[in-house]
């Protein structure tokens, strides 16, 4: 039986450990210790070495007592965004809130806590299950890097359930977007600010480019953003260099291509208007996925949700997760709710009742997979 008090304690213990991207070793070791206590065999791959981190992905495996059945994996990510300094929290009416000076870390420590509670209950109650894996990835917040560098030779699961969604209770995320990132560097000519005619301002070029762009929510499937503009050395120097970092996302590939083309054309036109030059690099961060209601992981989660009294709802989102990577490599994956609200902000919170229902859902999925 799911123990909300224990789940809460696990979450707070994990959330209190700083673990920015590429610095997840301490929280990885803490989670690994919990998994070993539930008779999982735990290993670390070399993803950390590949992305410049201090630990690899956690890959934990446990043989099922049921012969046959469908092997499944439960996934969450180890890293958080900042700020993490001065971490604190307050509890109110079944919800854990950030103390207001740092992020709470519910993204994705509440997901890890739900997974750990589920595997504890499976062990304590002797619930039959097929082969089971827990995959905890690093560097998710900086481009899904852990999933992209996962040692797939160690994965023996047929489906992955990704506990990393801020959607409401019962939400089954069957569609996520593609994302392209755009890095542009404008090159102008430096001059003294007292003699601006001798210079070409790279910042002015960048501003003209951004002003040409259609940004924000463009339609229900497509969004675009300019997140960083960085340049200049001093207030009395015409800046000769300016960097712009932008992105576009869409659940429709043709719309994404059109938006990226529009943004790159705006960058070139802005540079030309200001007499500057621009270098542009477009990188695919992750690709979209779309599951149907009949796909096995969706059907499993749907049936398990109904069995615990939760009304399942199919949703499409604009955020990326490890599910994007797993689906792209042919490992069907479904993202599930875990009681997260206001991720990546100082108002971040975790709803313990929803996280407990997530743990119940994972137990139910494991039961059903054993019968496949």
C-alpha positions, 0 to 999 in steps of 0.5 A: 500500500502506498505510504504518503508520509514515506513518499513525502519524506523521500521527496524532501530528502532528494529535493534537498540535494543540489543537483544541477545538470552535470552535477547529479552524483550525490542525488544519483547515489542516494536514489541508487541506494534506495533501489538496492534496498529493493533488490535492484541491481544498479549500474551507471553508464558512461553518459556523464563522461560524454556530456562532461558530468560527474555521474552517468545515468542510473540503470537499475534492473530487477528480475520479475517473479513472473515468467514471461510478461512484459518487461517495462522501465520507469524513468525520471531525471536526476537534474534540476534547474536553478537556483538551488542556493538556500533551498527550503520548503513549506508544507500546506494542505498536502502540497509542498511549496518552494520556500521562495528563494530557490526552486523546489526541485519537484521537477523531477525529484517528485517523479523519482520519489513516486517511482521509489515508492512504487517499487517499495510497495511492489517488494513489500506486498509481494506483488507479481511483476515481470522484469522491471527497470528504473532508468534515472537520467542526467542532464535532462534539463539541458537538452535531454542529454542523458537519454540521448547518451543512454547505454541502450545495450543495458535496456531490456524493457519493451516500454518506458513510462516517463514520470515527468509531466506537470499535467493534471491528475490522470493526464497521459501525454500521447504527443510531444513536439519537435524543437529546433534551437537557433544560435546566431552570432552577429559580427559588426565593427567596434568603434568609440561611442563618440564616433559611432559612424566608424562602427557597426553595432552588432547589438543593433543588427540583432535587435533589428532581426528580432523585431522582424520575428513572429514570436510567442504562441503562433498557433495551438501547435507552434511556439517560438522564443528568443531567450538570450541576447548577449553582446558588448564590452562597455557602454562607450564601445560600439559592440562588434559582437552579439549572440542570440539564442532562440528556439521554435517548437511544434507538433507539426514538422512542416510548421516547425520548418516554416517557423525556423526558416522565417526566423533565420531569414529575419536574422539575415535580413537584420544583419544586412540592414545594419551592415553586419554579418551573421553566422547561424546554426540550427540544431534539432534538440529533439523530435516529436512523437505521437502515440495512439490510444491503442499503443500498448503503453497507452493501453496499459496506463489507461487501464491501470488509471481506471483501476485506481479510480482516476479518469485518464485523459489523453493530452498533447503538450509543448514541452520535451521530455526523455519520452521524445528521445526514447520514442525516437529510438524505437522504445515506445514511451509514455509521459505520466503526471506526478503532481508537479506545478509551476516548474522552473519557478520560485513558485514550484510545488508538489501535490503529494496526493497526485504523486501518490496516485502516480505511484499507485498507477505505476504499481497497477501498470506493473501488475498488468504488464506481468499478465501480457 
